[in-house]
Amino acid sequence: MNNFEFHNPTRIVFGADTIAKLSTLVPHNARVLILYGGASAEKTGTLAEVRTALALGQRTVQEFGGIEPNPSYETLMRAVAQVRNEKLDFLLAVGGGSVIDGTKFVAAAALYDGEPWEIAERGGANVQRALPFGTVLTLPATGSEMNSGGVVTKKATHDKLSFRNPLLYPQFSVLDPSKTFTLPAAQVANGLVDAFVHTTEQYLTYPVQAKVQDRFAEGLLQTLVEIAPQAVAAPDDYATRANLMWTATLALNGLIGAGVPQDWATHMIGHELTALYDIDHARTLALVLPALLDVQREQKRGKLLQYGERVWNITEGSDDERIAAAIAHTRAFFEGLGIPTRLSAYQLGQEAVEAVLTQLAAHGMTSLGEHRDIDLARSRRILEAAL
């Protein structure tokens, strides 16, 4: 097992009817900006619950809506202007990963002295101050509610960049599984895939005798496979949605990644597909992961065999046959959720391969993966395997 330090300061408030606890979680005299996405937070009554909870005390409360999926720098800078102009001092994200990621960027950008896009360009390393913030999670997927990272897109240049900084952990996150009941089935499917791939990025690398992390990761993957049909088919099944919400959080709160090598090439390639073609983040992961596992099967051989046996119960056949079966099961899992694993499903062909490679080169993504051996030539093989 590799050396590691693990610290996660985010307080989790989990369960039904927990939004009311915002009345004590948010400072009573804070000048608060509520950030959210589209109209669903209003229609479902979630925003009304948030407003009621924050009405107690001497808080000033303002709102900023319209944060889109894959939050854009252009939109977020309008929120930054509101924070600065109104001298707001606490942020509250109400939504899924995009809203939370966007709120993290606003928290850092509002106190940044230079051009805020530099935060994304430097991966968050230049963040020295950030506004405090909390979250109310409505879409289990990204794990952003319990980590210090985010992703922001500059639409003008098709740049989608990630950033991370210890100052960008939420102070708290409220997780009420009942707030997921009204989600469209497609968003639930996206969340399942997102959490699944977050886990594999930290697990499907190479063995380092990290038995605890392996078993945790395998348990998360098994849980996602087990609950997936019910999670999509029965939107008001509280127990299933509770397990989905907590699994997605645990998939990227740092625990299973402590002391183990990590990959993240699927995400880096997927980010370029989203930036260029506006494909949902989780769906780009489903496009890339099976192809990447196929191309990297020798580098990941030991873990792929372990994954096949422990997650998919594949125990018969030669090693090569078992690896092929594990990859096939992964592809079938995504397809079974209605999420394509081929670029052709989006009417994309060789031109998309070339466009993504150009963007990877422009962003310096030329040595990806746990071995840093995924250069542009190998990325080409991965993308062509996904056609």
C-alpha positions as CSV (number, residue, x, y, z in Angstrom):
1,M,0.0,0.0,0.0
2,N,1.3,3.5,-0.8
3,N,1.8,6.1,1.8
4,F,-1.1,8.5,2.2
5,E,-2.7,11.2,4.2
6,F,-6.5,11.2,4.5
7,H,-8.6,14.1,5.9
8,N,-12.2,14.9,5.0
9,P,-13.7,17.7,6.9
10,T,-17.2,17.7,5.3
11,R,-20.1,17.0,7.8
12,I,-22.7,14.8,6.3
13,V,-26.3,15.2,7.4
14,F,-28.1,12.2,5.9
15,G,-31.8,11.2,5.9
16,A,-35.4,12.2,5.3
17,D,-36.6,15.7,6.4
18,T,-33.0,17.0,7.0
19,I,-33.2,20.2,5.0
20,A,-34.7,21.9,8.1
21,K,-31.3,21.5,9.8
22,L,-30.0,24.3,7.6
23,S,-31.4,26.6,10.2
24,T,-28.5,25.6,12.5
25,L,-25.9,24.6,9.9
26,V,-25.7,28.0,8.2
27,P,-24.5,30.8,10.5
28,H,-27.5,32.8,11.8
29,N,-26.2,36.2,10.6
30,A,-24.7,35.0,7.2
31,R,-25.2,36.8,4.0
32,V,-26.2,33.8,1.9
33,L,-26.3,33.1,-1.8
34,I,-28.3,30.1,-2.8
35,L,-27.1,28.6,-6.1
36,Y,-29.2,26.2,-8.1
37,G,-29.7,24.9,-11.7
38,G,-33.0,24.8,-13.5
39,A,-36.6,25.0,-12.6
40,S,-36.8,21.5,-11.0
41,A,-35.5,22.7,-7.6
42,E,-38.5,25.2,-7.5
43,K,-41.1,22.8,-8.8
44,T,-40.2,20.0,-6.4
45,G,-40.5,22.3,-3.4
46,T,-36.8,21.8,-2.4
47,L,-36.0,25.5,-2.7
48,A,-39.1,26.4,-0.6
49,E,-37.8,24.1,2.1
50,V,-34.4,25.7,1.9
51,R,-35.9,29.2,2.1
52,T,-38.0,28.3,5.1
53,A,-35.0,26.9,7.0
54,L,-32.8,29.9,6.2
55,A,-35.6,32.4,7.2
56,L,-34.8,31.7,10.9
57,G,-32.2,34.1,12.3
58,Q,-30.9,37.4,10.9
59,R,-29.6,36.1,7.5
60,T,-29.7,38.0,4.3
61,V,-30.6,35.5,1.5
62,Q,-30.2,36.0,-2.2
63,E,-30.5,33.5,-5.1
64,F,-28.7,32.7,-8.3
65,G,-30.3,30.2,-10.7
66,G,-29.4,28.8,-14.1
67,I,-26.2,26.9,-13.4
68,E,-26.2,24.4,-16.3
69,P,-25.0,20.8,-16.5
70,N,-21.2,21.1,-17.0
71,P,-21.2,24.5,-15.4
72,S,-19.9,27.3,-17.6
73,Y,-17.3,29.8,-16.6
74,E,-19.5,32.5,-18.3
75,T,-22.5,31.7,-16.1
76,L,-20.5,31.3,-12.9
77,M,-18.8,34.7,-13.3
78,R,-22.2,36.3,-13.1
79,A,-22.6,34.7,-9.7
80,V,-19.2,35.9,-8.7
81,A,-20.2,39.4,-9.6
82,Q,-23.4,39.1,-7.5
83,V,-21.3,37.8,-4.5
84,R,-18.9,40.7,-4.8
85,N,-21.4,43.4,-5.4
86,E,-23.7,42.3,-2.6
87,K,-20.9,41.5,-0.2
88,L,-22.3,37.9,0.4
89,D,-20.2,35.7,2.6
90,F,-21.7,32.2,2.5
91,L,-22.7,30.0,-0.4
92,L,-25.3,27.2,-0.5
93,A,-25.5,24.9,-3.5
94,V,-28.9,23.2,-4.1
95,G,-28.6,20.6,-6.8
96,G,-26.3,17.9,-8.2
97,G,-22.7,17.8,-9.0
98,S,-22.8,20.6,-11.6
99,V,-24.3,23.1,-9.2
100,I,-21.9,22.0,-6.4
101,D,-18.8,22.2,-8.8
102,G,-20.0,25.6,-9.9
103,T,-20.4,26.8,-6.3
104,K,-16.8,25.6,-5.5
105,F,-15.6,27.7,-8.4
106,V,-17.6,30.8,-7.2
107,A,-16.3,30.3,-3.7
108,A,-12.7,30.5,-4.9
109,A,-13.2,33.0,-7.7
110,A,-15.0,35.6,-5.6
111,L,-11.9,36.1,-3.4
112,Y,-9.3,35.6,-6.2
113,D,-7.3,38.7,-7.1
114,G,-6.4,37.7,-10.7
115,E,-8.4,36.4,-13.7
116,P,-10.5,33.6,-12.2
117,W,-10.1,31.3,-15.2
118,E,-6.5,30.9,-13.9
119,I,-8.0,28.8,-11.1
120,A,-9.1,26.2,-13.7
121,E,-5.9,26.5,-15.8
122,R,-3.8,25.8,-12.7
123,G,-6.0,23.0,-11.4
124,G,-6.8,25.0,-8.2
125,A,-3.3,25.1,-7.0
126,N,-3.4,28.9,-6.8
127,V,-6.5,29.1,-4.6
128,Q,-5.4,30.7,-1.3
129,R,-8.9,31.9,0.0
130,A,-12.4,30.7,-0.5
131,L,-15.8,31.5,0.8
132,P,-17.4,28.9,3.1
133,F,-20.2,26.9,1.6
134,G,-22.6,24.0,2.1
135,T,-24.7,21.8,-0.2
136,V,-28.1,20.3,-0.4
137,L,-27.7,17.3,-2.8
138,T,-30.6,16.4,-5.1
139,L,-28.8,14.2,-7.7
140,P,-26.5,11.4,-6.5
141,A,-23.7,11.0,-9.0
142,T,-20.4,13.0,-8.8
143,G,-19.5,12.8,-5.1
144,S,-18.8,16.6,-5.2
145,E,-20.8,17.0,-2.0
146,M,-17.9,15.4,0.0
147,N,-14.7,16.3,-1.9
148,S,-12.6,19.3,-2.8
149,G,-12.7,19.1,-6.6
150,G,-14.8,20.4,-9.4
151,V,-14.9,20.9,-13.1
152,V,-15.7,24.0,-15.1
153,T,-16.2,24.7,-18.8
154,K,-15.3,27.8,-20.8
155,K,-17.8,27.6,-23.6
156,A,-16.0,30.2,-25.8
157,T,-13.0,27.9,-26.2
158,H,-14.5,24.4,-25.5
159,D,-12.1,24.0,-22.5
160,K,-13.3,21.8,-19.7
161,L,-10.8,21.7,-16.9
162,S,-10.8,20.3,-13.4
163,F,-9.6,22.0,-10.2
164,R,-9.0,20.9,-6.6
165,N,-8.0,22.6,-3.4
166,P,-8.3,21.7,0.3
167,L,-10.2,25.0,0.8
168,L,-13.0,23.7,-1.4
169,Y,-14.5,21.0,0.8
170,P,-18.1,21.8,1.7
171,Q,-18.5,22.6,5.3
172,F,-21.6,20.4,5.3
173,S,-23.8,18.5,2.9
174,V,-27.4,17.6,3.4
175,L,-28.3,14.3,1.8
176,D,-32.1,13.5,1.8
177,P,-32.8,10.5,-0.5
178,S,-36.4,11.6,-0.9
179,K,-35.2,14.6,-2.9
180,T,-34.2,12.2,-5.7
181,F,-37.8,10.8,-6.2
182,T,-38.6,13.2,-9.0
183,L,-35.5,12.8,-11.0
184,P,-35.9,11.6,-14.6
185,A,-34.8,8.0,-15.2
186,A,-32.0,9.1,-17.5
187,Q,-30.5,11.2,-14.7
188,V,-30.6,8.3,-12.3
189,A,-28.9,6.1,-14.9
190,N,-26.2,8.8,-15.4
191,G,-25.7,8.8,-11.6
192,L,-25.2,5.1,-11.5
193,V,-22.6,5.2,-14.2
194,D,-20.8,8.2,-12.8
195,A,-20.4,6.5,-9.4
196,F,-19.4,3.2,-11.0
197,V,-16.6,4.9,-13.1
198,H,-15.4,7.0,-10.2
199,T,-14.9,3.7,-8.3
200,T,-13.1,1.9,-11.2
201,E,-10.8,4.9,-11.8
202,Q,-9.4,4.2,-8.3
203,Y,-9.7,0.5,-8.3
204,L,-8.9,-0.9,-11.8
205,T,-5.2,0.0,-11.9
206,Y,-2.7,-2.5,-10.5
207,P,-2.4,-4.4,-7.1
208,V,-0.6,-2.8,-4.2
209,Q,-1.9,-5.1,-1.5
210,A,-4.4,-2.5,-0.4
211,K,-7.0,-5.1,0.7
212,V,-9.3,-2.7,2.6
213,Q,-9.5,-0.2,-0.3
214,D,-10.1,-3.1,-2.7
215,R,-12.9,-4.6,-0.7
216,F,-14.5,-1.2,-0.1
217,A,-14.4,-0.4,-3.9
218,E,-15.7,-3.9,-4.8
219,G,-18.6,-3.4,-2.3
220,L,-19.5,-0.1,-3.9
221,L,-19.5,-1.7,-7.4
222,Q,-21.5,-4.6,-6.3
223,T,-24.0,-2.3,-4.6
224,L,-24.4,-0.3,-7.8
225,V,-25.0,-3.4,-9.9
226,E,-27.5,-4.8,-7.4
227,I,-29.6,-1.7,-7.0
228,A,-29.4,-0.3,-10.5
229,P,-32.7,-1.9,-11.9
230,Q,-34.7,-0.8,-8.9
231,A,-33.1,2.6,-8.8
232,V,-34.3,3.3,-12.3
233,A,-37.7,1.5,-12.2
234,A,-38.9,2.6,-8.7
235,P,-38.3,6.3,-8.2
236,D,-40.0,6.4,-4.7
237,D,-38.1,3.4,-3.2
238,Y,-36.5,5.2,-0.4
239,A,-34.1,2.4,0.7
240,T,-32.8,2.0,-2.9
241,R,-32.3,5.7,-3.4
242,A,-30.6,6.0,0.0
243,N,-28.1,3.3,-0.9
244,L,-27.5,5.0,-4.3
245,M,-26.9,8.4,-2.7
246,W,-24.5,7.1,-0.1
247,T,-22.6,4.9,-2.6
248,A,-22.1,7.8,-5.0
249,T,-20.8,9.9,-2.1
250,L,-18.4,7.3,-0.9
251,A,-17.1,6.6,-4.5
252,L,-15.3,10.0,-4.5
253,N,-14.8,11.2,-1.0
254,G,-11.1,10.1,-0.9
255,L,-11.5,6.9,1.1
256,I,-11.2,4.3,-1.5
257,G,-8.4,6.2,-3.3
258,A,-6.2,6.5,-0.2
259,G,-2.9,4.6,-0.6
260,V,-3.7,3.2,-4.1
261,P,-2.7,4.2,-7.7
262,Q,-5.4,6.0,-9.6
263,D,-6.1,6.2,-13.3
264,W,-8.5,9.1,-14.4
265,A,-7.8,8.8,-18.1
266,T,-11.4,7.9,-18.8
267,H,-12.4,11.2,-17.2
268,M,-9.8,13.3,-19.0
269,I,-10.8,11.9,-22.4
270,G,-14.5,12.1,-21.5
271,H,-14.2,15.7,-20.5
272,E,-13.1,16.6,-24.1
273,L,-16.1,14.7,-25.5
274,T,-18.4,16.7,-23.3
275,A,-16.8,20.0,-24.1
276,L,-16.9,19.4,-27.9
277,Y,-20.2,17.7,-28.3
278,D,-22.2,18.5,-25.1
279,I,-22.7,14.8,-24.2
280,D,-23.6,14.2,-20.6
281,H,-20.5,13.6,-18.4
282,A,-21.6,10.2,-17.3
283,R,-22.3,9.1,-20.9
284,T,-18.9,10.1,-22.0
285,L,-17.5,7.8,-19.3
286,A,-19.6,4.9,-20.6
287,L,-18.1,5.6,-24.1
288,V,-14.5,5.6,-23.0
289,L,-14.2,3.1,-20.1
290,P,-14.9,-0.2,-21.9
291,A,-12.6,0.8,-24.8
292,L,-9.9,1.9,-22.4
293,L,-10.0,-1.4,-20.4
294,D,-9.6,-3.3,-23.7
295,V,-6.6,-1.2,-24.8
296,Q,-5.0,-1.3,-21.3
297,R,-5.9,-4.9,-20.5
298,E,-2.2,-5.9,-20.1
299,Q,-1.4,-3.0,-17.8
300,K,-4.5,-3.7,-15.7
301,R,-4.4,-7.5,-16.0
302,G,-4.2,-8.4,-12.3
303,K,-6.9,-6.0,-11.3
304,L,-9.2,-7.0,-14.2
305,L,-9.0,-10.6,-13.2
306,Q,-9.8,-9.7,-9.6
307,Y,-12.7,-7.4,-10.8
308,G,-14.2,-10.1,-12.9
309,E,-14.2,-12.6,-10.1
310,R,-15.3,-10.4,-7.2
311,V,-17.7,-8.1,-8.9
312,W,-19.1,-10.2,-11.8
313,N,-18.4,-13.7,-10.4
314,I,-16.4,-14.7,-13.5
315,T,-14.3,-17.7,-12.5
316,E,-14.1,-20.0,-15.5
317,G,-12.1,-19.8,-18.7
318,S,-8.5,-18.7,-19.4
319,D,-7.2,-15.4,-18.0
320,D,-7.8,-13.7,-21.4
321,E,-11.3,-15.0,-21.6
322,R,-12.1,-13.9,-18.1
323,I,-10.8,-10.4,-18.8
324,A,-12.8,-10.2,-22.0
325,A,-15.9,-11.3,-20.1
326,A,-15.3,-8.7,-17.4
327,I,-15.1,-5.9,-20.0
328,A,-18.2,-7.3,-21.7
329,H,-20.1,-7.3,-18.5
330,T,-19.1,-3.7,-17.9
331,R,-20.3,-2.6,-21.3
332,A,-23.6,-4.6,-20.9
333,F,-24.2,-2.9,-17.5
334,F,-24.0,0.5,-19.1
335,E,-26.1,-0.5,-22.1
336,G,-28.7,-2.1,-19.8
337,L,-29.2,1.3,-18.3
338,G,-29.9,2.8,-21.7
339,I,-26.5,4.5,-22.0
340,P,-24.6,3.8,-25.2
341,T,-21.0,2.7,-25.2
342,R,-20.2,3.5,-28.9
343,L,-19.5,6.9,-30.4
344,S,-21.6,5.9,-33.4
345,A,-24.7,6.1,-31.2
346,Y,-24.1,9.9,-31.1
347,Q,-23.5,10.0,-34.9
348,L,-19.8,10.6,-34.2
349,G,-17.0,9.0,-36.2
350,Q,-13.4,9.5,-37.0
351,E,-13.7,13.2,-37.1
352,A,-14.5,13.1,-33.4
353,V,-11.4,11.1,-32.7
354,E,-9.3,13.7,-34.4
355,A,-11.0,16.6,-32.6
356,V,-10.6,15.0,-29.2
357,L,-7.0,14.3,-29.8
358,T,-6.4,17.9,-30.8
359,Q,-8.0,19.0,-27.5
360,L,-6.0,16.5,-25.4
361,A,-2.8,17.8,-27.0
362,A,-3.8,21.4,-26.3
363,H,-4.5,20.7,-22.7
364,G,-1.3,18.7,-22.2
365,M,-3.1,15.5,-21.6
366,T,-0.4,13.4,-23.2
367,S,0.7,11.0,-20.4
368,L,-2.5,9.8,-18.8
369,G,-3.3,6.8,-16.6
370,E,-1.8,5.2,-13.5
371,H,1.4,4.4,-15.5
372,R,1.3,7.7,-17.4
373,D,1.6,5.6,-20.5
374,I,-1.6,6.8,-22.3
375,D,0.0,9.1,-24.8
376,L,-1.9,10.6,-27.8
377,A,-1.3,7.4,-29.9
378,R,-2.8,5.3,-27.2
379,S,-5.7,7.7,-26.7
380,R,-6.3,7.3,-30.4
381,R,-6.5,3.5,-30.0
382,I,-9.0,4.0,-27.2
383,L,-11.2,6.4,-29.1
384,E,-11.1,4.2,-32.2
385,A,-12.1,1.2,-30.1
386,A,-15.1,3.2,-29.0
387,L,-16.4,4.0,-32.5
